[in-house]
Amino acid sequence: MEQLLEQEPVGTDSSSGISIWGYPAAWLLKMKFSRAFWNYFCVLCFVDFGLSLYFFVFNLYLVDCHFNERAIGLVGGASTFGSLVGTLPAGWFARKFGLQPLQVCSLIAVPLLNVARVAVLWEPAQIALAFLSGLALCIWAVCSLPALARLTTLENRTSAFSIVFSIGIAFGVLGGLVCGALPRLLSAAGYALQDADIKRLVLIGSCGILGMGVFPLLRLRLPPPQLSESQIPEKKDKRNWKINSFLLRYVPLMALWSATLACFTPFANVYLTRDFHISLSQIGFIFSASNVIQLGAILITPAVFRRLGLLNGIVATQVATAVAMGCLAGAHTRGLAVALYLGLSAAQWMSSPGLYNMLMSRVTDEERSSASAMTMFSNSLLQSCATAGAGILFVEFGYPRVLVGIAGLALTTALLFKLLISPTDQRAA
């Protein structure tokens, strides 16, 4: 899989020269995505749009309700800690009951819990509800990668992962545009609502959109695993649980990188609002612009990996993230801060398709739920600490000093990837 990613850009078929840009319909036909894949793609559209709206507005809503960065960090950390607690049980339940039933339960529970988080503004209750919401959402996260892998083939999986990442960013753009235009539309319609009321309306609507994903998910029919558990001899099952030397290096580094991003990403909107006094409408359009830039960055990453190699490409994007974060720490004007934030948005997610594609390609279909759960567990462990700790540090030292520290952490992570992950590991896949 990594070889495919290194050899040709996503959206181009090497044998026929068919490009998604020149002949999108022909390219899609060439990829031979199944009807079940497109059904699941529809589910992902509801999930991505609903979650993009909710997570964009929620911290700003808490600011309007007089929560500071310390409280926001604790709430975000509780959500991530809920994901931490749920990851390993989710992997076990996925093997026992199947991927689809767990995802249905998740898409019912998450919107209900998120509505409760909008209504109850007592800090201890917010922390408890965030924990439960993270617990429910982690079920979706653990099951989604193995489900997507099962709905694709080795030949089209790289393109499928890139399409899914890209459509998630595209709905982020749409979410930002909706949030940016909604205050003006409501005002033009004669509704004089306060900022907190507008955000509450967006949050409840996002929960409804997220819940609608249940309906196409109920119609989905996942194909059986490539190798069922009944076909695996008992001795081989024991071998499947042996420690993988690649995962021993990959999982901690992936968790460290996720924690690095979690130090600032939940606070980005709060940072622009508090330090540079940018309104909700402006934040919405800035967020949309950042997602457009992310989309372009994601689409050019295969060319970067092809040019530099997968490992060097990942390291290069991580170094670029560290540089952008360090420059953002020195911003003193609104225009410069926005420009640097957009640059950071372009860099920080470029490595994601390669990282997750690498993980799913290194394990068998039967092991993917467990590998996904292991990665989510490690990510959540460090993310929960990083988000809660960063919120406290932002209050104590301010954004510039903490951003310099985050930049140093990003650079350290890039160097560790370069030292501990060898190109041989990727070629062996």
C-alpha positions in Angstrom: 0.0 0.0 0.0 2.8 2.4 0.8 4.4 1.6 -2.5 1.2 2.5 -4.3 1.1 5.8 -2.4 4.7 6.6 -3.2 4.5 5.7 -6.9 1.6 7.7 -8.1 -0.6 10.6 -7.0 -4.1 9.8 -5.8 -6.6 10.4 -8.6 -4.4 9.0 -11.4 -4.4 5.6 -12.9 -0.9 4.7 -14.1 -2.0 2.1 -16.7 -4.5 4.3 -18.5 -3.5 7.8 -17.6 -7.0 8.5 -16.3 -7.1 11.4 -13.9 -9.8 12.5 -11.4 -9.2 16.0 -12.6 -9.5 15.5 -16.3 -12.0 12.6 -16.3 -13.6 12.2 -12.9 -16.4 9.9 -14.0 -14.0 7.6 -15.9 -11.6 7.6 -12.9 -14.3 6.6 -10.5 -15.4 3.8 -12.8 -11.7 2.6 -13.0 -11.5 2.5 -9.2 -14.5 0.1 -9.2 -15.8 1.2 -5.8 -18.7 -1.1 -4.7 -22.2 0.1 -4.0 -21.7 -0.7 -0.3 -18.7 1.7 -0.3 -20.9 4.5 -1.7 -23.5 3.7 0.9 -20.9 4.0 3.7 -19.7 7.2 2.0 -23.1 8.6 2.4 -23.0 7.8 6.1 -19.6 9.5 6.4 -21.0 12.6 4.8 -23.7 13.0 7.6 -21.1 12.2 10.3 -18.4 14.6 8.9 -20.8 17.5 8.4 -22.5 17.1 11.8 -19.3 16.7 13.7 -17.6 19.6 11.8 -20.4 22.0 12.8 -20.4 20.8 16.4 -16.7 20.9 17.1 -16.3 24.2 15.4 -18.9 26.0 17.4 -18.9 24.2 20.8 -15.8 25.8 22.4 -16.9 29.2 21.2 -20.3 28.5 22.8 -18.5 27.6 26.1 -16.6 30.9 25.9 -19.9 32.8 25.5 -21.2 30.9 28.6 -18.2 32.2 30.6 -15.9 29.1 30.5 -12.2 29.9 30.3 -9.4 27.9 28.7 -8.8 25.9 31.8 -12.4 24.7 31.9 -12.5 24.1 28.1 -9.3 22.1 28.4 -10.8 19.9 31.2 -13.9 19.3 29.1 -11.9 18.5 26.0 -9.6 16.3 28.1 -12.6 14.4 29.5 -13.9 13.8 26.1 -10.6 12.4 25.0 -10.3 10.4 28.2 -13.7 8.8 27.4 -12.3 7.7 24.0 -9.3 6.3 25.9 -11.5 4.2 28.2 -13.6 3.0 25.3 -11.1 2.0 22.7 -10.0 -1.4 23.9 -13.5 -2.6 24.8 -14.7 -1.2 21.4 -12.2 -3.4 19.6 -13.3 -6.5 21.6 -17.0 -5.8 21.0 -16.3 -5.2 17.3 -14.8 -8.7 17.0 -17.6 -10.2 19.0 -20.7 -8.4 17.7 -19.5 -7.0 14.4 -18.7 -3.5 13.2 -22.1 -2.3 12.0 -24.2 -2.8 15.2 -21.6 -0.9 17.2 -21.6 2.0 14.7 -25.4 2.2 14.8 -25.4 2.4 18.6 -22.7 5.1 18.4 -24.7 7.2 15.9 -27.7 7.1 18.2 -25.9 7.8 21.4 -23.5 10.6 20.3 -26.2 13.1 19.1 -28.3 12.6 22.3 -25.3 13.2 24.5 -24.2 16.2 22.5 -27.6 17.8 22.9 -27.3 17.3 26.6 -23.9 19.1 26.6 -25.6 22.1 25.0 -28.4 22.2 27.5 -26.4 21.6 30.8 -23.8 24.3 31.5 -22.7 23.2 35.0 -18.9 22.5 34.7 -18.9 19.1 36.5 -21.9 18.0 34.3 -20.0 19.2 31.2 -17.0 17.1 32.2 -19.2 14.0 32.8 -21.2 14.4 29.5 -18.0 15.0 27.6 -16.5 11.8 29.0 -19.7 9.8 27.9 -19.7 11.5 24.5 -16.1 10.6 23.9 -16.8 7.0 25.0 -19.6 6.8 22.4 -17.7 8.5 19.7 -14.6 6.3 20.0 -16.8 3.3 19.0 -17.3 5.0 15.7 -13.7 5.8 15.3 -12.5 2.3 16.1 -14.9 0.7 13.7 -14.7 3.1 10.8 -11.2 2.3 9.6 -11.7 -1.5 9.5 -15.2 -1.0 7.9 -13.7 1.2 5.2 -10.8 -1.3 4.6 -13.3 -4.1 4.3 -15.3 -2.1 1.7 -12.3 -1.6 -0.5 -9.6 -3.6 -2.2 -5.8 -3.3 -2.2 -6.0 -1.6 -5.6 -8.5 1.2 -4.7 -7.9 1.5 -0.9 -5.4 4.3 -1.2 -7.8 6.4 -3.3 -10.7 5.5 -1.0 -8.8 6.8 2.1 -7.9 10.0 0.3 -11.5 10.5 -0.9 -12.7 10.1 2.7 -10.1 12.5 4.2 -10.9 15.0 1.4 -14.7 14.8 1.8 -14.3 15.3 5.6 -12.3 18.5 4.9 -14.9 19.6 2.3 -17.7 19.4 4.8 -15.5 21.4 7.2 -15.5 24.1 4.6 -19.3 23.9 4.3 -19.6 24.0 8.1 -17.5 27.1 8.3 -19.5 28.9 5.6 -22.8 28.0 7.3 -21.5 29.3 10.6 -20.2 32.5 9.0 -23.3 33.3 7.0 -26.0 32.2 9.6 -25.8 35.4 11.8 -26.3 37.6 8.7 -29.1 35.4 7.4 -31.0 35.4 10.7 -30.5 39.1 11.0 -31.9 39.7 7.5 -34.9 37.5 8.3 -35.7 39.7 11.3 -34.4 37.4 14.1 -32.3 39.4 16.5 -30.5 36.6 18.3 -27.5 36.8 20.6 -24.3 35.0 19.6 -24.8 32.3 22.2 -28.4 31.7 20.9 -27.1 31.3 17.3 -24.4 28.9 18.4 -26.9 26.9 20.4 -29.1 26.7 17.3 -26.1 25.5 15.2 -25.1 22.9 17.8 -28.6 21.3 18.0 -28.9 21.3 14.2 -25.5 19.6 13.9 -26.8 16.8 16.3 -29.8 16.3 14.0 -27.5 16.0 10.9 -25.3 13.5 12.7 -28.2 11.4 13.7 -29.5 11.2 10.1 -26.4 9.1 9.3 -28.1 6.1 11.1 -30.6 5.6 8.2 -28.1 4.9 5.4 -26.0 2.9 7.9 -29.0 0.6 8.6 -29.1 -0.2 4.9 -25.4 -1.0 4.7 -24.3 -4.6 4.2 -20.7 -5.1 5.1 -18.9 -7.9 3.2 -17.6 -10.7 5.4 -13.9 -10.6 6.5 -11.4 -11.9 4.1 -10.5 -14.6 6.6 -13.1 -15.4 9.2 -12.2 -16.3 12.7 -13.6 -19.8 12.2 -11.0 -20.4 9.5 -8.0 -19.3 11.6 -6.3 -22.2 13.4 -5.9 -21.8 17.1 -2.1 -21.7 16.9 -2.3 -18.9 14.3 -4.7 -17.0 16.4 -2.1 -17.0 19.1 0.6 -15.8 16.7 -1.7 -12.9 15.7 -1.4 -11.5 19.2 2.4 -11.5 19.2 4.0 -8.1 19.7 4.8 -6.5 16.3 8.1 -4.6 16.4 6.8 -2.1 13.9 3.7 -1.3 16.0 5.9 -0.9 19.1 7.6 2.0 17.4 4.7 3.3 15.3 1.9 3.5 17.9 3.8 5.6 20.5 5.0 8.0 17.8 1.6 8.3 16.4 0.2 9.0 19.9 2.9 11.7 20.4 2.0 13.4 17.1 -1.7 13.3 17.9 -1.0 14.8 21.3 1.0 17.6 19.7 -1.9 18.5 17.5 -4.4 18.2 20.4 -2.4 20.9 22.4 -3.6 23.7 20.1 -6.3 22.5 17.7 -9.2 22.6 20.2 -8.2 26.2 21.2 -7.5 27.7 17.8 -10.9 29.4 17.5 -10.7 30.6 21.1 -7.2 32.0 20.4 -8.4 34.0 17.4 -11.5 35.2 19.2 -9.8 36.2 22.5 -6.4 37.5 21.4 -7.5 39.1 18.1 -11.2 39.8 18.7 -12.4 38.1 15.5 -16.2 37.7 15.3 -18.1 34.5 14.7 -18.9 35.4 11.1 -15.2 36.1 10.4 -14.1 32.9 12.3 -16.5 30.9 10.1 -15.0 32.1 6.9 -11.5 31.7 8.2 -12.3 28.2 9.2 -13.7 27.5 5.7 -10.6 28.9 4.1 -8.4 26.8 6.3 -10.4 23.7 5.3 -10.0 24.6 1.6 -6.3 24.8 2.1 -6.3 21.5 4.0 -8.2 19.9 1.1 -5.6 21.1 -1.4 -2.8 20.0 0.9 -4.3 16.5 1.4 -4.6 16.1 -2.4 -1.0 17.0 -3.1 0.4 14.7 -0.3 0.6 11.7 -2.6 2.9 13.7 -5.0 5.0 14.7 -1.9 5.3 11.1 -0.8 6.1 10.1 -4.3 8.8 12.7 -4.5 10.3 12.3 -1.0 9.3 8.7 -0.1 6.6 8.0 2.5 8.8 8.4 5.6 10.5 11.5 4.4 7.2 13.0 3.3 5.7 12.4 6.7 8.7 13.9 8.4 8.7 16.9 6.1 5.1 17.7 6.8 5.7 17.5 10.5 8.6 19.8 10.3 6.5 22.3 8.3 3.9 22.1 11.1 6.5 22.9 13.7 7.8 25.9 11.7 4.2 27.2 11.2 3.4 26.8 14.9 6.6 28.7 16.0 5.8 31.5 13.6 2.2 31.8 14.9 3.6 32.3 18.4 5.2 35.5 17.2 2.2 37.0 15.4 1.1 40.4 16.7 -1.4 41.6 14.1 -4.7 40.1 13.1 -3.8 39.6 9.4 -0.5 37.9 10.1 -2.1 35.6 12.7 -4.8 34.6 10.2 -2.2 34.0 7.5 0.0 31.9 9.8 -3.0 29.9 11.0 -4.0 29.1 7.5 -0.4 27.9 6.8 -0.5 25.8 10.0 -3.9 24.3 8.8 -2.3 23.3 5.5 0.7 21.5 7.2 -0.7 19.8 10.2 -3.0 17.2 8.5 -0.9 16.4 5.5 0.7 13.3 7.1 -2.6 11.8 8.2 -3.5 9.8 5.1 -0.1 8.2 5.0 0.0 7.4 8.7 -3.4 5.7 8.8 -2.9 4.0 5.4 0.3 2.6 6.8 -1.4 1.2 9.8 -4.3 -0.5 8.0 -1.9 -2.0 5.4 0.3 -3.6 8.0 -2.3 -5.9 9.5 -4.8 -8.5 8.3 -8.5 -7.9 8.1 -9.0 -9.9 11.3 -6.5 -7.7 13.2 -7.6 -4.3 12.0 -10.2 -3.7 14.7 -7.6 -4.5 17.4 -4.9 -2.4 15.7 -7.3 0.5 15.3 -8.3 0.2 18.9 -4.6 0.1 20.0 -3.8 3.2 18.1 -6.9 5.0 19.3 -6.1 4.0 22.9 -2.6 5.4 22.7 -3.7 8.5 20.9 -6.5 9.2 23.4 -4.2 8.6 26.4 -1.8 11.4 25.4 -4.5 13.6 23.8 -6.5 13.8 27.0 -3.5 14.9 29.0 -2.3 17.3 26.3 -5.6 19.1 25.9 -6.2 19.5 29.6 -2.6 20.5 30.3 -2.5 23.0 27.4 -5.7 24.7 28.7 -4.0 25.2 32.1 -0.8 26.4 30.5 -2.6 28.9 28.1 -4.2 30.5 31.2 -1.0 30.5 33.1 1.5 31.7 30.5 -0.5 32.9 27.5 -0.6 31.6 24.0 2.8 32.7 22.5 5.0 30.9 25.0 3.0 27.7 25.0 2.9 27.8 21.1 6.7 27.8 21.1 6.7 24.8 23.3 4.2 23.0 21.0 6.4 23.8 18.0 9.4 22.2 19.8 7.3 19.1 20.5 6.3 18.8 16.9 9.9 19.1 15.8 11.0 16.4 18.3 8.3 14.1 17.0 9.4 14.5 13.4 13.0 13.7 14.4 11.8 10.6 16.3 9.9 9.4 13.2 13.0 9.8 11.2 15.2 7.9 13.7 12.8 5.1 14.7 10.8 4.3 11.6 13.0 2.8 8.9 12.2 2.8 5.1 12.6 -1.0 5.2 9.4 -1.2 7.3 7.4 0.5 4.6 8.8 -1.4 1.7 8.1 -4.7 3.4 4.4 -3.9 3.4 
